[in-house]
Amino acid sequence: QVQLVESGGGSVQAGGSLRLSCVVSGYTDIPSGYCMGWFRQPPGKELGGVASIDSSDVTSYIDSVKGRFTLSKDNAKNTLYLQMNNLKPEDTAMYYCAATLCWTFAVGYGPVSREAASGHWGQGTQVTVSS
C-alpha cells in the first residue's frame, strides 16, 4: 500500500522559512509520465502545483516560488522535501505531497480535487504565513 505522509507545516511570519517533508512508503517504481512533488490549495482557491521532480531528477517550479522554494529528495530515506524561504502571506495554503501526472503540476492544470486526481496523495500539512 502506497502512503505519502507530510510534515513540517506551521505558522511563520513573512520572510520566514519552513521545510516540508514527505515520507513515501510502498512505492517502488514511478509510472512513466508521473512526477513527485507538491501541490497547494489556498483558502477558497483551487488546487495547484508548486514544484515537481521527474524520473530524470529534473525539477520544475511555478514562477511565483522560483528562487524561494527548493525541492529535493533523499532516496535513502524515501523522503521528498520542500524548503521554503522568504515566505509570503500568499503562500498560505494546505500543502500536499503527490505522485501524479507531471503535466498536472503546471499552472492552470491542477486537479479539481485530490479525490479526482490520479496517482497517490498525502493528507496535507498547513502552512500559514502572517504579514
C-alpha positions in Angstrom: 0.0 0.0 0.0 1.4 3.4 -1.1 1.5 6.1 1.6 2.7 9.6 1.5 2.9 11.4 4.8 3.7 15.1 5.0 5.1 17.0 8.0 6.8 20.3 8.7 3.9 22.8 8.2 3.3 25.6 10.7 2.8 29.3 11.2 5.5 31.8 10.4 5.9 35.5 9.8 6.5 36.8 6.3 10.2 36.4 5.4 10.5 33.2 7.5 11.3 29.7 6.4 9.8 26.2 6.7 10.8 22.8 5.4 8.2 20.3 4.4 8.9 16.6 4.4 7.1 13.8 2.7 7.9 10.2 3.6 6.9 7.8 0.9 6.3 4.1 1.5 5.1 1.2 -0.6 6.2 2.9 -3.8 8.7 1.0 -5.9 8.5 2.4 -9.5 7.0 5.7 -10.5 5.0 5.1 -13.7 6.0 6.8 -16.9 4.7 10.3 -17.1 4.4 10.7 -13.4 6.3 13.1 -11.2 6.7 13.5 -7.4 6.1 16.9 -6.0 4.0 19.4 -4.1 0.6 21.0 -4.6 -1.1 23.6 -2.5 -4.6 24.8 -2.0 -5.0 28.3 -0.5 -8.3 29.0 1.4 -11.2 29.3 -1.1 -9.0 28.7 -4.1 -8.1 25.9 -6.5 -5.6 23.2 -6.0 -2.4 24.0 -7.9 1.1 22.6 -8.5 4.1 24.2 -6.8 7.1 22.1 -7.6 7.9 18.7 -9.1 10.7 16.3 -9.9 10.6 13.8 -12.7 12.1 10.4 -13.3 15.3 12.1 -14.5 15.5 14.2 -11.4 14.7 17.4 -13.3 12.9 19.8 -11.0 10.3 22.4 -12.1 8.7 25.3 -10.2 5.9 27.7 -10.7 7.1 31.2 -11.3 5.9 32.6 -8.0 8.1 30.3 -5.9 11.2 30.3 -8.1 14.3 31.4 -6.1 12.5 30.9 -2.8 11.5 27.2 -2.8 13.7 24.3 -3.3 12.5 20.7 -3.9 14.9 17.9 -3.1 14.8 14.2 -2.3 16.7 11.7 -0.2 16.3 8.3 -1.8 17.9 6.5 1.1 15.2 7.9 3.4 12.4 7.7 0.8 11.7 11.4 1.6 10.8 14.4 -0.5 11.5 17.9 0.8 10.3 21.3 0.0 12.5 24.0 1.5 10.5 27.3 1.6 12.4 30.5 2.2 11.3 34.1 2.2 7.7 33.1 2.8 4.9 35.4 1.8 1.3 35.7 3.0 0.2 34.4 -0.4 2.0 31.2 0.3 -0.6 30.4 2.9 -2.2 27.1 1.9 -2.6 23.4 2.6 0.3 21.7 1.0 0.0 18.2 -0.4 2.7 15.8 -1.4 1.8 13.8 -4.5 2.9 11.3 -7.1 0.8 12.1 -10.1 0.8 13.1 -13.8 3.6 15.5 -14.5 1.5 17.9 -16.6 -0.9 18.5 -13.7 1.8 20.4 -11.8 1.6 23.2 -14.4 -0.3 26.4 -13.6 -3.9 26.0 -14.6 -3.8 22.2 -14.9 -4.2 21.2 -11.4 -6.8 18.5 -10.5 -10.2 19.6 -9.3 -9.6 17.7 -6.1 -7.2 15.2 -4.6 -10.0 12.6 -4.8 -10.4 13.2 -8.5 -6.7 13.1 -9.2 -4.6 10.3 -10.4 -1.8 8.7 -8.5 -1.2 9.0 -4.8 -1.5 11.9 -2.4 -0.8 12.7 1.2 -3.2 14.2 3.6 -1.6 17.6 3.6 0.1 19.9 6.0 -1.0 23.5 6.7 1.3 26.5 6.1 0.2 29.8 7.4 2.3 33.0 6.8 1.3 36.2 8.6 2.3 39.7 7.5 
